[in-house]
């Protein structure tokens, strides 16, 4: 795949095939709404421990792509393979169990609970009536919560009600709640929207730390933030991949300047 060109079609790996070509492999993905193709024959690979940023104008299909990866939207055609498993036919909860976590633009936390309690309720083993009844705060559970809280810069806020956190801290808490589920792939939709400049810097460092052991796909419009985190940038336009490469490469692409950066 060249930095300037469209990805070429590839033979789909068989389910369970170790040569699947990366952690996430998307092939010829299309979704239509009343005849409108929000995503149109899109192919993309996300490698292990990769921090990929997807940019593009409004309506390019970025969020719809994440919706299909996490099972919120069913594709019309194409394939989404994660660790050799086809995701396009799975339900959302099944995809979560396979190791994919999704964060939407608006933080979704329990504001009446403390930071510790928000992290605690995110533990996968606690879901369900019986699991909740017999759940115990073991030393291992407390250690895990404190490790995640430290990672997302909220260790000193564990006893604080989440509703009293700043906007940026609420974003970090939701990322921490996802990390409690131990996903292999995180999908983040505009994670720094509404943050202060300092919070954006801290979030950039946070995502780079997370990417040392997980794959991340980030949708973002803030090009300064994109430059600070992206290993590879994919530019979408009209449901297709318009350009792909480093930040410098896509910023110099005349097509990207015309449809996105020039505005």
N, C-alpha and C positions, 0 to 999 in steps of 0.2 A: 504494500500500500504506500503510495507516495504522499507527501505532505499536501500536494495540491489536488490530487485526483480522488475520484470516487473509489470506494473499496470494491474489489472484484468479487464476483460470486465464487463460492467455494463449496466443495462437496461437504455435506453435513456429516459430522462424526456420528458414529453409532452410539447409542446410549451406553454409558459406562466406558466408552473408549478413552483410554488414558491420553491419547493424542488429540484431545479435543481442542487444543490450541489456545489455552488460557483458562482462567477461572470462569469467565462468562463469554459465551459465543452467541452472537445474534446474527441470523441469516435471513435475508429477504423479508424482513418484517414489515407488514402492512396492516393498517387499521383504517376502515372507512366508516364515516358517520353520514348517513343519508347521501351517499355518493361522493362525499368529500374525503380525500385521503389525508388524514392528519399526520400519519407516518406512511411513507411510500417506498417500499422495497429497500429498506435500510439494513445494512450489515455492519457489524462492529465487533471487536474483540476487546475484552478487558482482562489484563493479565493479573496474576497474583501480586499482591502488595503494590498495586498501581493506584495512583491518584489521578483520575481522569476528570477533566472539567469539560462540560458541554455548554457552549454559548450559542447565541443566535437571537434574531429578533422575536418579538412576541408573535405567537402563532406558528413558530417553526416546528412544533411537535416535541419539544424537549420534555415537558411534564408528562405528555401522553406516553412518551417512551418509558419513563419511570413507572407510570401507571401499569403498563403492560408487563414490565419486568416483575413487579410485585404482585400482579394478579388482579389489580383493581379494574383493569380494562382487558377484555379478551381480544387478541389480535384476529384480524380477518384471515390472514395467512402468514406464513413464515414460522420461524423456530427460535426459541430462546433456550439455550442449553447451559446449565450451571452444574459444574462437576459431573458432567456426563448425563444429567437428568433433564428431561424436557419439562420446562416450566409452563408453557403456554396453555396446557390443559389442566393445570393445578388450581386449587382454590387458594385464596390469600393466606389462610392459616397454615396450609401445607407448605407454601413457599417460605413463610417465616421459619417454620421448623427445619427447612433445608438450609437455613443460614443467611437469609437476606433480611436486612432491616431498613425501614423507610422512614425518613423524617420529612414532614411537609413544611411549607413556608411558615405557618403560624405554629408557635410552640404548643404542644399538647401535653400538659402536665396537670397534676392534681394540686391546685393552688392552696387548698385547705390542709394539705399534708406537709410534713417537713421534707426537706431534701432527702434525709435518710429513708423516710417512709416511701417516697416516690421511687427511690432506687430499689427498695425492698420489694414493692409490689411488682416490679419488673422482672423478678427472678422467675425463669420459666417453670421451675418445679413448684411454684406457689399457685399456679393457675388451677382453677377448679375448686369445687366445694370441699372435697375431702383433703386435697392438698393444702388448702388454706387452714382447715381445722387442725391438721397435724403438723403444720409448719413450725419449725423451731429456729430461733436466732442462734445458731451455733457459732463457735469462734470462727469457723471457716466462712460463714455467711457474713459476719461482721467484718472480717478481713477483706473479703471481696468488695463489699460496699465501700469501705474506706479506700481501697486501691482505686476504684473507679472514680470516687469523689475527688481524690487527689489528682487523677489524670485530667478531669474536667474542671479543675481549679475551684472546687467547691468543698474541700475537706473541712474548712473552718466554718462552713455554713450548714453542716449536717443537721443541726437542731433547729434551724430557721424555717419558718413557714415559707413554702415555695412562692406564694403569692407576693412576698415582699422582696423577691430577687429582682435585679435589673432585667431589662429585656434580654441583654446578651447572656446573663447568667441562666435565664430560663431556657435559652437555646442550648447552652452547654448541658444543663440538666437533662433535657430531652435526649441529647446525644449520649449522655451517661446511661439513661434508661435503656437505650438501644444496646449499648455495650454490655449491660447486665445480661442480655439474652445471648451473648457470645456469638454474634453473626460473623460470617466470613466476608460479606459484602454489605456496605452501607450505601444507601441512596439518599443524598441530601439535596433538597430543593431550596436554593437561595438561603443558605445558612447564616449569612451575615446581614441580611436585610434589616434595617433599622438599628444596627449596632453603631456604637461610637467608634472613632478611629482606633483607639486603644484596644477595644474589644475585637475589632477586626484583625488586628495584629495578633492578639492572643489566640483567636480562633484559627488563624493560619498555622500557628505553631502547633496547636492541638491536632488539627487534621493531619499534619505531617507526622506527628508522633503516632497517631492511630494507623496511618498507612504503612508503618514499619512492620505491621503484622496482619493487616487486612487490606482488602481492596475497597476503594471509594469511588463513587461516581457523583460529582457535584455539578449542579446547575447553578450558574451565577452570571450576573451582569456587570459586576464591579471588576473592571479590567485590571485595576491595581491589585486587587485581591487575587484574581486569576493568576497574574504574573507571579505572585508570591508563593503559590502552592502547586501550580499545574506541572505535572510531568509531561502530559500530552493533552492537547486541546482539540476537541471536535467541534466544528461549526455546523449547525443545522440550519436549513432554510427550506421551507415548504415541504417539510417531512422527510427530507433527504440529507445526506452528508454532503455539505458544500465544500469543506476543506478540513484538513487535519494535519497536525504537526506541533511544533513547539509554539510558544506564545509569539515569538518573533516571526516565525514563518506565517502563521495565520494573520497576524496584523499587517503583514506586507502583501498578502494575497489581494489582488485587485477586486476579485469577486466579493470577498469579505468586506472590504472597504465600501464597496458599492451598496451592498444589501444590509449591512449592519453597522460597522464602525464609523462609516461616513455620516451616519445620522446621529 
